[in-house]
Amino acid sequence: MNRIITNSAHYFAAEVKRDILDIKGRHISVDDKLIVFDDRAMYSYEVTAMRHGIMQMKIFHGVKTGKYYKIELMNNKNEKMGIFFGPSEIFTNGYNAEETYDNIINTLWHTVKKRLVNEILEKLKAGGKFKSGNCIVTKDGIHTTVRFFIAKKKLFIPWHKLEREVSYGKLLIYPKNYRLLKCRLNFLHTWNAVVLYSLIEFILKDKKYLEQQ
């Protein structure tokens, strides 16, 4: 059973299973101070990078076994913690696996991601840089490398010309009217792509924020 224990904006706890053979289930909890999964723990305020996503697992001859949910965190000591559970189809009673995943991500937004975005914004305002995948973010825009047919092309996209979209678990970044020149970041595999997406959304809603002193 995938069972919720309690839930609020800054605290979430539940029992989850990694797979159909996981008899006892595993405890997960997230709050402002600590993130716990099974026998691993990490301080929320030490997390410097995150990535997460949903995988469609398959076995014999392409037969689908269901969705699996993965969240990875890394702290300022480069220590990593993985949270993995599913598939959702085995959770016929109690709390739904996908809803559990959504609740974990929502709580991580309040306890981790919001802090990371604010820290990066202050860093950019001070003239610093932020890197996620092959994207280097500055106060003026995003520097990246894209594949254009068989060649690689270095690209700078200022904020006022930047477009973005999310498609099949990937963040796509490209200049206005030049969608062929896309930078692709996989939320599941690229550290802080999920943070970059939130950062972009904030900056595009308040383009003058980085100009303020």
Residue, then its C-alpha position, 0 to 999 in steps of 0.5 A: m500500500n502506498r499510504i499518506i501519513t500527513n501533508s501540508a505545504h511545508y511537510f509531507a510524509a508517506e509510506v511507499k513501495r519501490d516495486i511489487l516485491d517491496i513487502k514492507g514499504r519505505h518511509i519518506s518525509v520532507d520538511d524544512k529541516l530534513i528529507v528522509f527516505d528509508d534509511r537515508a537522510m539529508y538536511s533540506y537547507e544543504v541541498t544544492a541540486m535536484r532532478h526528478g521525473i517519471m519513467q515508464m518501465k517495460i519488461f518482456h517484449g515491451v510489456k509495460t509494468g507501470k510508472y516509476y517515480k524518481i527524485e534525486l538530491m545533492n547537497n553542498k558536500n556532493e553527497k547524493m540521495g535517491i528517492f525511487f518508488g512505483p509502479s503506480e498500478i500495484f497501489t490499488n489501496g490507499y494513496n495514489a503513487e502519482e499523487t504521492y509524487d506530486n505532493i513530494i515535488n510540491t513540498l520540495w518546492h516550498t522547502v528546497k526549490k524556492r530557496l535555490v531559485n532565490e539564491i540563484l537570483e541574488k547570484l545573477k544580480a551580483g554578476g555571477k553565473f548558474k549552470s544546468g546541463n549545457c546552459i550557463v545563465t547570466k544576468d543578461g540571458i542564457h548561453t548554450t550550445v545547440r545541435f543544428f542539423i549535424a553541427k553544433k552551434k554556440l548560442f546566446i539568448p537574451w531574456h527578452k528573446l527567450e522562449r521555453e516549453v516543456s515537452y515529454g519530460k524535457l525543458l526546451i529553450y530557444p530564441k523567439n521565431y527560431r524554434l529549430l535552435k532548441c536546447r533540451l534539458n531532461f528533468l530526470h537526468t539533468w541536475n537543476a533543470v527543474v530549478l532552471y525552469s522555475l527561474i526562467e518562469f520568474i524572470l520572464k514574469d518580472k524582466k526588470y528584476l535582475e536590473q534592480q539594485 
